[in-house]
Amino acid sequence: MANAQFTIPTPINEPIKMYGPGSVEKAEIKAELARQKSQKVEIPLVIGGKRITGRKKIPVVCPHDKNLVLAETNQATEEDVAAAINSCLAARKSWAALPWQERAAVFLKAADLLANEWRPKINASTMLNQSKTVFQAEIDAACELIDFFRFNVSYMEQIYKEQPISGPGMWNRTEARGLEGFVFAPTPFNFTSIDINLPTAPAMMGCVALWKPADTAALSSYYGMLLLEEAGLPPGVINFVPGNPAEMGDIILKHPDLSGVHFTGSTPTFNHFWKTIGQNIDTYKTYPRVVGETGGKDFIFAHPSADKDALVTAMVRGSFEYQGQKCSAASRAFIPESIWEYVKPRVVEVTNSLKMGDVEDFTNFMAAVIDQKSFNKIKGYIDHAKSDASCEIIAGGEYDDSKGFFVRPTIIVTSNPKYRSMCEEIFGPVLTILVYKDADLDKTLEICDTQSPYALTGAIFAQDRMAIDYLSRKLEHAAGNFYINDKPTGAVVGQQPFGGSRASGTNDKAGSKMNLLRWVSQRTMKETFSPAKDHIYPHMLEK
C-alpha cells in the first residue's frame, strides 16, 4: 500500500439530530438513558490496553440528581502514573512509524462509529454525567467530536502535503514528525468533544498521550476511551489515567520525556503548569509544547443601532445554555440607554420563563451545574450582588441544592464597571449588565476591552455598517472568537477555529490546522543528486 498517494474523504460537518417528538433518535436516547441509569459502572485506569482496578475510588454523581451514583472511578497511584508514562514511551516509536493513512483510519472509523451506534451511548453519558440537555449533548458529544475526528484527519493530510520548492539538481522535502516523549492531556468536565480531542489531536499526528479526565466527567470520558479502542487505537498510544491532579501533576510535569501539554481548564491551573515547566526546563529532553485554552469573561456589546430582538435572544442563549458552563458563555453585556427600555422587560421575561430540571424532561431549557463546589461559588456571587448597593438582580437569583445543583439563570444590573461579576470568571448562569449612556460609547468600549484579563469570545450587535467596523476595530484584541450579530458561543469545527489570547490561553485554535502543527516537529531533508566534488568556489580563481 506504499505505492499510492492517498486522499482523505472531504469532511463535512455532522448534521445535528433534532430529537423531535416521535423521532427514532429520541426513542434511542431514552432507552439508552434508562440503561445507563440502571447500572453503576466501575471506571478503571487503562494503561497499555489493560484495565487496572482495586484503587481508591471516588463516586461520579448525576448533577441534577446528586443521589444517583453513575459510576465509581479508580484513582491512579504514583506507580500507576509512572507505568502510564512508560506505556506511552513504549508505544511511541511503532505508532509514529505507522503509515499516516493507518493512523487516519482509526479516527475516521471512530467518527463513523460515533455517528451511528455509539451516538446514543456518548450522548446519554454526557446528559447524565454533565447534566446536558439532549440538544447540548448532541452538538457537543456527537457532532463536534465527529467533526474533530474528520476535520483533524483532513488537516493532517494538508500538513503532510505541504512541501518546499527544489532547486536544480536537488530534491527538498519535509516530514512532520510526531513529538518525542509524551503529551499530557488533562481535560475539562464541560465538553465531551474537547475532553476526547485533547489526547487524540496529538495522537493522530504520531504522538502518544497520557489522558487525565476530569473526575466530574469520568463516565463520558471512559465511553470515549472505549470508542477509541473499538476503532482500533493500539494499546499504549493513549493511556487513560483518572486521579488526583495535584498528586499526578508534579510527577508528569517534571518528567524528562514530557514533550507537550494539551490543556483546557482554568487559568490558574494553566499558569501553574507553565511555571512548573519553566522551573524544570533544564531537565527536559526537548522543549515541551504548551497549548492551553483557559478562562473567559465573554461579552456582548450592543450599539444603539442593534436589532433589539436578536440581542435579547443572544443574551439568553449565549449566557444560559448549558447553565453558562461554557468557556465561551456570555457573562457580561454592555447595553446603551437608548434601547434598554425595550430590551430590559423582554430579556427578563424570557429569562424567567426558562424551564430547568432533569435532562430526561425534554421540555427543559437547562439543568444543573456540575457539582457542589461550583454551586457554592455561583451562589456566592449571587449573594454578594444581593447585598451590594451598586447592583440589582432583575431576573433569577434563586438556587436549590436539595436534589441537584440547580441555579436559576440570573441577571445582575450594575452601575459599577469594576464590579466583581463584571470582571471575574464565574462559570455559571449569571449575566451582569452595564447600561451605558449612548454618548459614552468610546469610554464603554475601553471598559469592555480592559476590565477583564481574558480575551476568549465576544459579540457585537449593530445594524449600522460603519458601527460594525468601528466596534470590530476597537475590540480587535478583546476576543479570539468574535461574533457579529450572533451569540458568542457555538463555534463549529472547520468554520470557527476556537481559542483566545491574554489570560484565555495560547490561541492555538482547536478545530484547525494551527492546533495540529503544535504536535509535530518538522524535519527538512535536502538530497543533492550531483554533489560538489571540489571545494574551490569561482571567486577564488581570481589572480
TAHUBEL-V712631 format. One record per residue. RES is the residue in one small letter. PSI is psi in radians with two decimals (* if undefined). BURIAL is + if it has 9 or more other C-alpha atoms within 8 Angstrom, else -. Layout:
# TAHUBEL-V712631
res:RES psi:PSI burial:BURIAL
res:RES psi:PSI burial:BURIAL
This chain:
# TAHUBEL-V712631
res:m psi:0.17 burial:-
res:a psi:-0.38 burial:-
res:n psi:0.98 burial:-
res:a psi:2.64 burial:-
res:q psi:1.95 burial:-
res:f psi:2.56 burial:-
res:t psi:2.22 burial:-
res:i psi:2.43 burial:-
res:p psi:2.40 burial:-
res:t psi:2.12 burial:-
res:p psi:2.52 burial:-
res:i psi:2.64 burial:-
res:n psi:2.35 burial:-
res:e psi:2.21 burial:+
res:p psi:2.46 burial:-
res:i psi:2.20 burial:-
res:k psi:2.47 burial:-
res:m psi:-0.19 burial:-
res:y psi:0.74 burial:+
res:g psi:2.90 burial:-
res:p psi:2.29 burial:-
res:g psi:0.04 burial:-
res:s psi:2.71 burial:-
res:v psi:-0.76 burial:-
res:e psi:-0.55 burial:+
res:k psi:-0.74 burial:+
res:a psi:-0.73 burial:+
res:e psi:-0.77 burial:+
res:i psi:-0.62 burial:+
res:k psi:-0.70 burial:+
res:a psi:-0.69 burial:-
res:e psi:-0.65 burial:+
res:l psi:-0.78 burial:+
res:a psi:-0.71 burial:-
res:r psi:-0.81 burial:-
res:q psi:-0.55 burial:+
res:k psi:-0.40 burial:-
res:s psi:-0.08 burial:-
res:q psi:2.72 burial:-
res:k psi:2.13 burial:+
res:v psi:2.40 burial:-
res:e psi:2.05 burial:-
res:i psi:2.03 burial:+
res:p psi:3.01 burial:+
res:l psi:2.60 burial:+
res:v psi:1.82 burial:+
res:i psi:2.09 burial:+
res:g psi:0.51 burial:+
res:g psi:-0.11 burial:+
res:k psi:2.43 burial:-
res:r psi:2.26 burial:-
res:i psi:2.13 burial:-
res:t psi:-2.91 burial:-
res:g psi:0.25 burial:-
res:r psi:3.01 burial:-
res:k psi:2.39 burial:-
res:k psi:2.57 burial:-
res:i psi:2.56 burial:-
res:p psi:2.59 burial:+
res:v psi:1.94 burial:+
res:v psi:2.80 burial:+
res:c psi:2.08 burial:+
res:p psi:-0.56 burial:+
res:h psi:-0.04 burial:+
res:d psi:1.43 burial:+
res:k psi:-0.19 burial:+
res:n psi:-0.13 burial:-
res:l psi:1.92 burial:-
res:v psi:1.98 burial:+
res:l psi:-0.57 burial:+
res:a psi:2.94 burial:+
res:e psi:2.32 burial:+
res:t psi:2.18 burial:+
res:n psi:2.40 burial:+
res:q psi:2.26 burial:+
res:a psi:2.50 burial:+
res:t psi:3.02 burial:-
res:e psi:-0.65 burial:+
res:e psi:-0.65 burial:-
res:d psi:-0.72 burial:+
res:v psi:-0.79 burial:+
res:a psi:-0.72 burial:+
res:a psi:-0.65 burial:+
res:a psi:-0.72 burial:+
res:i psi:-0.79 burial:+
res:n psi:-0.65 burial:-
res:s psi:-0.72 burial:+
res:c psi:-0.88 burial:+
res:l psi:-0.59 burial:+
res:a psi:-0.53 burial:-
res:a psi:-0.26 burial:+
res:r psi:-0.90 burial:+
res:k psi:-0.75 burial:-
res:s psi:-0.63 burial:-
res:w psi:-0.78 burial:+
res:a psi:-0.55 burial:+
res:a psi:-0.24 burial:-
res:l psi:2.34 burial:-
res:p psi:2.46 burial:-
res:w psi:-0.59 burial:-
res:q psi:-0.45 burial:-
res:e psi:-0.68 burial:-
res:r psi:-0.75 burial:+
res:a psi:-0.69 burial:+
res:a psi:-0.59 burial:-
res:v psi:-0.80 burial:+
res:f psi:-0.49 burial:+
res:l psi:-0.67 burial:+
res:k psi:-0.71 burial:+
res:a psi:-0.69 burial:+
res:a psi:-0.77 burial:+
res:d psi:-0.68 burial:+
res:l psi:-0.76 burial:+
res:l psi:-0.60 burial:+
res:a psi:-0.27 burial:+
res:n psi:-1.81 burial:-
res:e psi:-0.42 burial:-
res:w psi:-0.18 burial:+
res:r psi:-0.93 burial:+
res:p psi:-0.56 burial:+
res:k psi:-0.90 burial:+
res:i psi:-0.73 burial:+
res:n psi:-0.77 burial:+
res:a psi:-0.72 burial:+
res:s psi:-0.62 burial:+
res:t psi:-0.70 burial:+
res:m psi:-0.80 burial:+
res:l psi:-0.73 burial:+
res:n psi:-0.65 burial:+
res:q psi:0.07 burial:+
res:s psi:0.90 burial:+
res:k psi:2.48 burial:+
res:t psi:2.88 burial:+
res:v psi:-0.65 burial:+
res:f psi:-0.73 burial:+
res:q psi:-0.64 burial:+
res:a psi:-0.74 burial:+
res:e psi:-0.81 burial:+
res:i psi:-0.36 burial:+
res:d psi:-1.28 burial:+
res:a psi:-0.52 burial:+
res:a psi:-1.24 burial:+
res:c psi:-0.85 burial:+
res:e psi:-0.66 burial:+
res:l psi:-0.72 burial:+
res:i psi:-0.76 burial:+
res:d psi:-0.73 burial:+
res:f psi:-0.84 burial:+
res:f psi:-0.89 burial:+
res:r psi:-0.77 burial:+
res:f psi:-0.69 burial:+
res:n psi:-0.67 burial:+
res:v psi:-0.69 burial:+
res:s psi:-0.70 burial:+
res:y psi:-0.65 burial:+
res:m psi:-0.80 burial:+
res:e psi:-0.74 burial:+
res:q psi:-0.73 burial:-
res:i psi:-0.77 burial:+
res:y psi:-0.52 burial:+
res:k psi:-0.43 burial:-
res:e psi:2.08 burial:-
res:q psi:2.64 burial:-
res:p psi:2.91 burial:-
res:i psi:2.81 burial:-
res:s psi:2.35 burial:-
res:g psi:3.06 burial:-
res:p psi:2.38 burial:-
res:g psi:0.21 burial:-
res:m psi:2.87 burial:+
res:w psi:2.02 burial:+
res:n psi:2.36 burial:+
res:r psi:2.74 burial:+
res:t psi:2.60 burial:+
res:e psi:2.43 burial:-
res:a psi:1.73 burial:+
res:r psi:2.45 burial:+
res:g psi:2.62 burial:+
res:l psi:2.50 burial:+
res:e psi:2.72 burial:+
res:g psi:-2.64 burial:+
res:f psi:2.70 burial:+
res:v psi:2.31 burial:+
res:f psi:2.18 burial:+
res:a psi:1.50 burial:+
res:p psi:2.25 burial:+
res:t psi:2.76 burial:+
res:p psi:3.01 burial:+
res:f psi:-0.41 burial:+
res:n psi:-0.36 burial:-
res:f psi:2.04 burial:+
res:t psi:-0.64 burial:+
res:s psi:-0.80 burial:+
res:i psi:-0.71 burial:+
res:d psi:-0.76 burial:+
res:i psi:-0.48 burial:+
res:n psi:-0.61 burial:+
res:l psi:-0.78 burial:+
res:p psi:-0.51 burial:+
res:t psi:-0.53 burial:+
res:a psi:-0.83 burial:+
res:p psi:-0.64 burial:+
res:a psi:-0.72 burial:+
res:m psi:-0.34 burial:+
res:m psi:0.14 burial:+
res:g psi:0.13 burial:+
res:c psi:2.96 burial:+
res:v psi:2.68 burial:+
res:a psi:2.52 burial:+
res:l psi:2.00 burial:+
res:w psi:2.02 burial:+
res:k psi:1.78 burial:+
res:p psi:2.75 burial:+
res:a psi:2.39 burial:+
res:d psi:-0.63 burial:+
res:t psi:-0.14 burial:+
res:a psi:0.45 burial:+
res:a psi:-0.50 burial:+
res:l psi:-0.88 burial:+
res:s psi:-0.59 burial:+
res:s psi:-0.76 burial:+
res:y psi:-0.70 burial:+
res:y psi:-0.66 burial:+
res:g psi:-0.70 burial:+
res:m psi:-0.72 burial:+
res:l psi:-0.67 burial:-
res:l psi:-0.80 burial:+
res:l psi:-0.68 burial:+
res:e psi:-0.74 burial:+
res:e psi:-0.52 burial:-
res:a psi:-0.12 burial:+
res:g psi:0.27 burial:-
res:l psi:2.18 burial:+
res:p psi:2.64 burial:-
res:p psi:2.45 burial:+
res:g psi:-0.29 burial:+
res:v psi:-0.76 burial:+
res:i psi:2.10 burial:+
res:n psi:2.24 burial:+
res:f psi:1.92 burial:+
res:v psi:1.44 burial:+
res:p psi:2.63 burial:+
res:g psi:-3.12 burial:+
res:n psi:2.05 burial:-
res:p psi:-0.60 burial:-
res:a psi:-0.67 burial:-
res:e psi:-0.59 burial:+
res:m psi:-0.66 burial:+
res:g psi:-0.83 burial:-
res:d psi:-0.64 burial:+
res:i psi:-0.80 burial:+
res:i psi:-0.82 burial:+
res:l psi:-0.30 burial:+
res:k psi:0.05 burial:+
res:h psi:2.36 burial:+
res:p psi:-0.44 burial:-
res:d psi:0.14 burial:+
res:l psi:2.15 burial:+
res:s psi:-0.20 burial:+
res:g psi:2.80 burial:+
res:v psi:2.19 burial:+
res:h psi:1.90 burial:+
res:f psi:2.48 burial:+
res:t psi:2.21 burial:+
res:g psi:-2.65 burial:+
res:s psi:2.66 burial:-
res:t psi:-0.79 burial:+
res:p psi:-0.68 burial:-
res:t psi:-0.76 burial:-
res:f psi:-0.71 burial:+
res:n psi:-0.69 burial:-
res:h psi:-0.77 burial:-
res:f psi:-0.84 burial:+
res:w psi:-0.75 burial:+
res:k psi:-0.76 burial:-
res:t psi:-0.73 burial:+
res:i psi:-0.75 burial:+
res:g psi:-0.72 burial:-
res:q psi:-0.40 burial:-
res:n psi:0.33 burial:+
res:i psi:-0.52 burial:-
res:d psi:-0.22 burial:-
res:t psi:-0.25 burial:-
res:y psi:2.60 burial:+
res:k psi:-0.38 burial:-
res:t psi:2.69 burial:-
res:y psi:2.11 burial:-
res:p psi:2.44 burial:+
res:r psi:2.21 burial:+
res:v psi:1.92 burial:-
res:v psi:2.16 burial:+
res:g psi:2.42 burial:+
res:e psi:2.05 burial:+
res:t psi:-2.22 burial:+
res:g psi:3.09 burial:+
res:g psi:2.60 burial:+
res:k psi:1.27 burial:+
res:d psi:2.54 burial:+
res:f psi:2.75 burial:+
res:i psi:2.15 burial:+
res:f psi:2.05 burial:+
res:a psi:2.35 burial:+
res:h psi:2.72 burial:+
res:p psi:-0.41 burial:+
res:s psi:0.12 burial:+
res:a psi:2.57 burial:+
res:d psi:1.91 burial:+
res:k psi:-0.66 burial:+
res:d psi:-0.69 burial:-
res:a psi:-0.63 burial:+
res:l psi:-0.79 burial:+
res:v psi:-0.81 burial:+
res:t psi:-0.74 burial:+
res:a psi:-0.67 burial:+
res:m psi:-0.74 burial:+
res:v psi:-0.93 burial:+
res:r psi:-0.76 burial:+
res:g psi:-0.46 burial:+
res:s psi:-0.56 burial:+
res:f psi:-0.19 burial:+
res:e psi:2.48 burial:+
res:y psi:0.75 burial:+
res:q psi:0.46 burial:+
res:g psi:0.24 burial:+
res:q psi:0.74 burial:+
res:k psi:2.39 burial:+
res:c psi:-0.30 burial:+
res:s psi:-0.06 burial:+
res:a psi:2.44 burial:+
res:a psi:2.21 burial:+
res:s psi:-0.02 burial:+
res:r psi:2.52 burial:+
res:a psi:2.55 burial:+
res:f psi:1.97 burial:+
res:i psi:2.25 burial:+
res:p psi:2.57 burial:+
res:e psi:-0.63 burial:+
res:s psi:-0.38 burial:-
res:i psi:-0.07 burial:+
res:w psi:-0.65 burial:+
res:e psi:-0.57 burial:-
res:y psi:-0.74 burial:-
res:v psi:-0.73 burial:+
res:k psi:-1.00 burial:-
res:p psi:-0.54 burial:-
res:r psi:-0.74 burial:+
res:v psi:-0.58 burial:+
res:v psi:-0.79 burial:+
res:e psi:-0.81 burial:-
res:v psi:-0.76 burial:+
res:t psi:-0.79 burial:+
res:n psi:-0.35 burial:+
res:s psi:-0.18 burial:-
res:l psi:2.24 burial:+
res:k psi:2.35 burial:-
res:m psi:2.68 burial:+
res:g psi:-2.63 burial:+
res:d psi:2.40 burial:+
res:v psi:-0.31 burial:+
res:e psi:-0.23 burial:-
res:d psi:1.80 burial:-
res:f psi:-0.09 burial:-
res:t psi:-0.10 burial:-
res:n psi:2.46 burial:+
res:f psi:-0.53 burial:+
res:m psi:2.96 burial:+
res:a psi:-2.37 burial:+
res:a psi:2.75 burial:+
res:v psi:2.94 burial:+
res:i psi:-0.69 burial:+
res:d psi:-3.13 burial:+
res:q psi:-0.70 burial:-
res:k psi:-0.79 burial:-
res:s psi:-0.76 burial:+
res:f psi:-0.82 burial:+
res:n psi:-0.67 burial:-
res:k psi:-0.84 burial:+
res:i psi:-0.74 burial:+
res:k psi:-0.69 burial:+
res:g psi:-0.71 burial:-
res:y psi:-0.72 burial:+
res:i psi:-0.78 burial:+
res:d psi:-0.68 burial:-
res:h psi:-0.74 burial:-
res:a psi:-0.60 burial:+
res:k psi:-0.50 burial:+
res:s psi:-0.02 burial:-
res:d psi:2.25 burial:-
res:a psi:-0.37 burial:-
res:s psi:0.02 burial:-
res:c psi:2.63 burial:+
res:e psi:2.23 burial:+
res:i psi:2.03 burial:+
res:i psi:-0.16 burial:+
res:a psi:2.52 burial:+
res:g psi:-2.45 burial:+
res:g psi:-0.01 burial:+
res:e psi:2.76 burial:-
res:y psi:2.71 burial:+
res:d psi:2.11 burial:+
res:d psi:0.40 burial:+
res:s psi:-0.65 burial:-
res:k psi:-0.79 burial:+
res:g psi:-3.10 burial:+
res:f psi:1.31 burial:+
res:f psi:2.24 burial:+
res:v psi:2.13 burial:+
res:r psi:2.47 burial:+
res:p psi:2.25 burial:+
res:t psi:2.37 burial:+
res:i psi:2.16 burial:+
res:i psi:2.31 burial:+
res:v psi:2.23 burial:+
res:t psi:2.63 burial:+
res:s psi:-0.05 burial:-
res:n psi:1.87 burial:-
res:p psi:-0.28 burial:+
res:k psi:0.17 burial:-
res:y psi:2.53 burial:-
res:r psi:-0.68 burial:-
res:s psi:-0.09 burial:+
res:m psi:-0.25 burial:+
res:c psi:-0.56 burial:+
res:e psi:2.52 burial:-
res:e psi:2.27 burial:+
res:i psi:-0.71 burial:+
res:f psi:0.93 burial:+
res:g psi:-3.14 burial:+
res:p psi:1.10 burial:+
res:v psi:2.12 burial:+
res:l psi:2.24 burial:+
res:t psi:2.31 burial:+
res:i psi:2.35 burial:+
res:l psi:2.09 burial:+
res:v psi:2.15 burial:+
res:y psi:2.67 burial:+
res:k psi:2.40 burial:+
res:d psi:-0.64 burial:+
res:a psi:-0.27 burial:-
res:d psi:0.49 burial:-
res:l psi:-0.90 burial:+
res:d psi:-0.73 burial:-
res:k psi:-0.71 burial:-
res:t psi:-0.61 burial:+
res:l psi:-0.69 burial:+
res:e psi:-0.72 burial:+
res:i psi:-0.82 burial:+
res:c psi:-0.69 burial:+
res:d psi:-0.51 burial:+
res:t psi:-0.25 burial:-
res:q psi:-0.07 burial:+
res:s psi:2.55 burial:+
res:p psi:-0.14 burial:+
res:y psi:2.86 burial:+
res:a psi:1.08 burial:+
res:l psi:-1.30 burial:+
res:t psi:2.79 burial:+
res:g psi:2.75 burial:+
res:a psi:2.50 burial:+
res:i psi:2.57 burial:+
res:f psi:2.10 burial:+
res:a psi:2.56 burial:+
res:q psi:-0.52 burial:+
res:d psi:2.08 burial:-
res:r psi:-0.63 burial:-
res:m psi:-0.66 burial:-
res:a psi:-0.69 burial:+
res:i psi:-0.80 burial:+
res:d psi:-0.73 burial:-
res:y psi:-0.84 burial:-
res:l psi:-0.67 burial:+
res:s psi:-0.69 burial:+
res:r psi:-0.70 burial:-
res:k psi:-0.53 burial:-
res:l psi:0.52 burial:+
res:e psi:-0.74 burial:-
res:h psi:0.18 burial:-
res:a psi:-0.24 burial:+
res:a psi:2.39 burial:+
res:g psi:-0.47 burial:+
res:n psi:1.97 burial:+
res:f psi:2.21 burial:+
res:y psi:2.39 burial:+
res:i psi:2.02 burial:+
res:n psi:0.75 burial:+
res:d psi:2.81 burial:+
res:k psi:2.72 burial:+
res:p psi:0.39 burial:+
res:t psi:2.94 burial:+
res:g psi:0.52 burial:-
res:a psi:2.42 burial:-
res:v psi:2.32 burial:+
res:v psi:2.33 burial:+
res:g psi:-0.27 burial:+
res:q psi:-0.82 burial:-
res:q psi:1.47 burial:+
res:p psi:2.39 burial:+
res:f psi:2.39 burial:+
res:g psi:2.77 burial:+
res:g psi:3.04 burial:+
res:s psi:-2.71 burial:+
res:r psi:-2.33 burial:+
res:a psi:0.15 burial:+
res:s psi:0.02 burial:+
res:g psi:-2.95 burial:+
res:t psi:-0.07 burial:+
res:n psi:0.80 burial:+
res:d psi:0.18 burial:+
res:k psi:1.37 burial:+
res:a psi:2.50 burial:+
res:g psi:0.41 burial:+
res:s psi:2.95 burial:+
res:k psi:-0.50 burial:+
res:m psi:-0.67 burial:+
res:n psi:-0.77 burial:+
res:l psi:-0.51 burial:+
res:l psi:-0.39 burial:-
res:r psi:-0.30 burial:+
res:w psi:0.28 burial:+
res:v psi:2.70 burial:+
res:s psi:2.01 burial:+
res:q psi:2.45 burial:-
res:r psi:2.17 burial:-
res:t psi:2.34 burial:-
res:m psi:2.27 burial:-
res:k psi:2.11 burial:-
res:e psi:2.17 burial:-
res:t psi:2.15 burial:-
res:f psi:-0.52 burial:-
res:s psi:1.40 burial:-
res:p psi:2.62 burial:-
res:a psi:2.50 burial:-
res:k psi:0.22 burial:-
res:d psi:2.36 burial:-
res:h psi:-0.13 burial:-
res:i psi:2.27 burial:-
res:y psi:2.68 burial:-
res:p psi:-0.66 burial:-
res:h psi:-0.32 burial:-
res:m psi:-0.14 burial:-
res:l psi:-0.11 burial:-
res:e psi:2.36 burial:-
res:k psi:* burial:-
